Amino acid sequence: MAEETLDPANQSEGDTKEGLYFGREVDPGDPEARLPLHGPNQWPPTARPGLPRAAPLPELAGPASKQLP
């Protein structure tokens, strides 16, 4: 497993982080999807029947954040 060293001048060892990144959905056929770090979000499959998908909250949060002053 790789570790991240953000400040090599003041940090002798890296640290291990986990992150979750998502952005607005971009259709796979959109020219923008060919840009680095663009394209459709990759949602995990539902682990078990009857469990909700992982996507609804971020899908709602993106447009809602545009309404903030």
Contacts in CASP RR format, 6 or more apart in sequence:
PFRMAT RR
TARGET T0000
AUTHOR 0000-0000-0000
METHOD contacts of the structure
MODEL  1
MAEETLDPANQSEGDTKEGLYFGREVDPGDPEARLPLHGPNQWPPTARPG
LPRAAPLPELAGPASKQLP
1 16 0 8 1.000
3 13 0 8 1.000
3 14 0 8 1.000
3 15 0 8 1.000
3 16 0 8 1.000
4 14 0 8 1.000
4 15 0 8 1.000
4 16 0 8 1.000
4 17 0 8 1.000
5 11 0 8 1.000
5 13 0 8 1.000
5 14 0 8 1.000
5 15 0 8 1.000
22 41 0 8 1.000
22 58 0 8 1.000
23 41 0 8 1.000
23 58 0 8 1.000
23 62 0 8 1.000
24 62 0 8 1.000
25 39 0 8 1.000
25 40 0 8 1.000
25 41 0 8 1.000
25 59 0 8 1.000
26 32 0 8 1.000
26 33 0 8 1.000
26 38 0 8 1.000
26 39 0 8 1.000
26 40 0 8 1.000
27 33 0 8 1.000
27 39 0 8 1.000
27 40 0 8 1.000
28 39 0 8 1.000
28 40 0 8 1.000
30 39 0 8 1.000
32 38 0 8 1.000
32 39 0 8 1.000
33 39 0 8 1.000
33 40 0 8 1.000
41 55 0 8 1.000
41 58 0 8 1.000
43 53 0 8 1.000
43 54 0 8 1.000
43 55 0 8 1.000
44 54 0 8 1.000
46 52 0 8 1.000
46 53 0 8 1.000
46 54 0 8 1.000
END
